[in-house]
Each structure stands twice: as structure tokens, then as C-alpha cells.
Amino acid sequence: MNFTPKTRIIHTDNDKFQNSYGLKKWANLQNMKEVSRVINILSKYAVEDNNGLENMLMSEYARLGSLSENLNSMNTEIEELSLKIKVAKQAKKFELLVSQRKSLTGRAKDKFDKEYASEIHAHQKAVRQLFEWFPDGKFPTPESMERKRNALKEERSAKNEEYSVLKSKITELNYARQTLDDYLKNERNVQEHRKKKGELE
């Protein structure tokens, strides 16, 4: 999940900038503004040094991974509940019809079975499926499963918000780390460039 973001640090370790006082001054000012902005980001998250930054990123990446797994699990549970609710409603829809059938015998029952064959089949299929999910025969009502699903959806919404906030934090911290790295690298390269140029002269 780690990545290297592109920063706004202007690389001045070349003749184009080093041979132009005005251009170099402008670039240095822009770089300092960007570093200042990054320091404010670190202050916002109470990061005091590079070790603190690395430790925080490791910790937050772990949290993000855990949240992602949690959300995936909740999505699966919600999907499964939705299917169970659908099947339970199908079984409940034809309960009265099946109850009426039990009171019939002989030709009356045969006529009933023929007239309502598709409904009876749908009820039997739904009940068989419910027994696969609930072998003890204690089927939860569609209403109770809907309440559970609604509660999960609310929890998922809160987790999604937490995930979004955490992801934004990681993005900011990653950018801050890379910006500081780019700035310090550029400063070292500028010194090397000046040193080499001085040796050539």
C-alpha cells in the first residue's frame, strides 16, 4: 500500500537555476513555502521527528488494513442477510396458502395442488433453503433480520467515514515525508553541484 507521491519541490541542482540569481531565489522561496506547509501538516498530527512520522505511518497503515478487512466482512454479512431476508419473505408469503392446503384431502387437495403448484413449489424451495441456513428450524423473521441489516449498514457507514478520514491522513503524511526527503536531497545535490563546478573552475 506504500507509494511515492510526486511533490512540489523544485529541483534547483542544475545550471539553469544556479546560474540565474532571480530564478534560484524564486525557486528557493517556493520550496520553503512548501516545506512550511508540510511542517504544518506534521504539527496537525503531532509528529515531532522522522522516527515519529515513520512509526505513525506504520501504525495507520495497519489500522487502514484492519478497517478494510472489517468493511469487507460487513459487506459480505449484509449481502448474506439480504439474501436470507428475501428467502424468508418468500416462505412467509405463501404460509397461509400452505396452511389451507393442510386442511384439504382427496380431490380437493389434488385440485388445490394443481391450481397453486408454482406457489407451493416456491414455498417448499424457500423452506428448504432456510433449513440449510438454520438446521434447528428456528427461522428468524424477515423483520428481525432487516433490523440487524439496518444496524450493520449504520455501522458500515461510520466505518466508511473512519476509513476515508484515515486514508486522507495517510496521504498527507506520505506527502509530507516525501516532500521533506525531496527538499533535503535537493539541498545536498545543490551543494554537490556547486562543489563540482568549483573544482572545474
Buried (B, 14 or more C-beta within 10 A) or exposed (E): EEEEEEBBBBBBBEEEBBEEEEBBEBBBEBBEEBBEEBBEBBEEBEBEEEEEBEEBBEEBBEBBEEBBEBBEEBEEBBEEBEEBBEBBBBBBBBEEBBEEBEEEEEEEEEEBEEEBEEBBEBBEEBBEBBEEEEEEEEBBEBEEBBEBBEEBEEBBEEBEEBBEEBBEBBEBBBBBBBBBBBBEEBBEBBEEBEEEEEEEE
